[in-house]
Amino acid sequence: MAMKITDECIACGACVPECPTESITEDTPIYIINADTCVECVGHADAPQCKDVCPVDCIVKA
């Protein structure tokens, strides 16, 4: 279980501080989610927090 960021990412960075496992990092030209460490916020929140704060809805299930 993991999330991924699509090409629609505008690199705003809103998702980064929301990730409890620090799985989101800046890449060129968009941010990426490390599928090995992403837990979709299970044990931390009821839903993936990165998805909730994304202004362009570019975060989806991997």
C-alpha positions as a Markdown table, in Angstrom:
| # | Residue | x | y | z |
|---|---|---|---|---|
| 1 | Met | 0.0 | 0.0 | 0.0 |
| 2 | Ala | 1.4 | 3.3 | -1.1 |
| 3 | Met | 0.5 | 6.6 | -2.7 |
| 4 | Lys | 2.1 | 8.2 | -5.8 |
| 5 | Ile | 2.2 | 11.7 | -7.2 |
| 6 | Thr | 1.2 | 12.1 | -10.9 |
| 7 | Asp | 2.6 | 14.4 | -13.5 |
| 8 | Glu | -0.1 | 17.0 | -12.6 |
| 9 | Cys | 2.0 | 18.0 | -9.5 |
| 10 | Ile | 2.7 | 21.7 | -9.4 |
| 11 | Ala | 5.5 | 21.2 | -6.8 |
| 12 | Cys | 3.9 | 23.4 | -4.2 |
| 13 | Gly | 5.3 | 21.3 | -1.3 |
| 14 | Ala | 2.0 | 21.2 | 0.7 |
| 15 | Cys | 2.2 | 17.5 | 1.0 |
| 16 | Val | 5.7 | 17.2 | 2.5 |
| 17 | Pro | 5.0 | 18.3 | 6.1 |
| 18 | Glu | 1.8 | 16.2 | 6.2 |
| 19 | Cys | 3.7 | 12.9 | 5.7 |
| 20 | Pro | 4.3 | 11.1 | 9.0 |
| 21 | Thr | 6.9 | 8.7 | 7.5 |
| 22 | Glu | 8.8 | 11.5 | 5.6 |
| 23 | Ser | 8.2 | 9.5 | 2.4 |
| 24 | Ile | 7.7 | 12.6 | 0.2 |
| 25 | Thr | 10.8 | 14.3 | -1.3 |
| 26 | Glu | 11.4 | 16.9 | -3.9 |
| 27 | Asp | 12.4 | 15.7 | -7.3 |
| 28 | Thr | 12.7 | 17.4 | -10.7 |
| 29 | Pro | 10.2 | 18.7 | -11.7 |
| 30 | Ile | 7.7 | 17.1 | -9.3 |
| 31 | Tyr | 7.6 | 15.6 | -5.8 |
| 32 | Ile | 7.8 | 11.8 | -5.4 |
| 33 | Ile | 6.6 | 9.4 | -2.8 |
| 34 | Asn | 8.9 | 6.5 | -1.6 |
| 35 | Ala | 6.6 | 3.4 | -2.0 |
| 36 | Asp | 8.8 | 1.4 | 0.3 |
| 37 | Thr | 8.1 | 3.7 | 3.3 |
| 38 | Cys | 4.6 | 5.1 | 2.5 |
| 39 | Val | 1.9 | 3.6 | 4.7 |
| 40 | Glu | -1.0 | 5.7 | 3.4 |
| 41 | Cys | -1.0 | 7.2 | 7.0 |
| 42 | Val | -2.3 | 4.0 | 8.5 |
| 43 | Gly | -1.8 | 4.2 | 12.2 |
| 44 | His | -1.4 | 8.0 | 11.9 |
| 45 | Ala | -4.6 | 9.3 | 10.4 |
| 46 | Asp | -7.9 | 8.1 | 8.9 |
| 47 | Ala | -6.9 | 8.9 | 5.3 |
| 48 | Pro | -3.7 | 9.8 | 3.5 |
| 49 | Gln | -3.0 | 13.3 | 4.6 |
| 50 | Cys | -0.9 | 14.3 | 1.5 |
| 51 | Lys | -4.0 | 13.6 | -0.6 |
| 52 | Asp | -6.2 | 15.8 | 1.6 |
| 53 | Val | -3.9 | 18.8 | 1.3 |
| 54 | Cys | -3.0 | 18.5 | -2.4 |
| 55 | Pro | -4.5 | 21.6 | -4.2 |
| 56 | Val | -4.5 | 19.8 | -7.6 |
| 57 | Asp | -5.6 | 16.3 | -6.6 |
| 58 | Cys | -2.4 | 14.7 | -8.1 |
| 59 | Ile | -1.9 | 12.1 | -5.4 |
| 60 | Val | -3.4 | 8.7 | -6.1 |
| 61 | Lys | -3.0 | 5.1 | -4.9 |
| 62 | Ala | 0.0 | 3.5 | -6.5 |
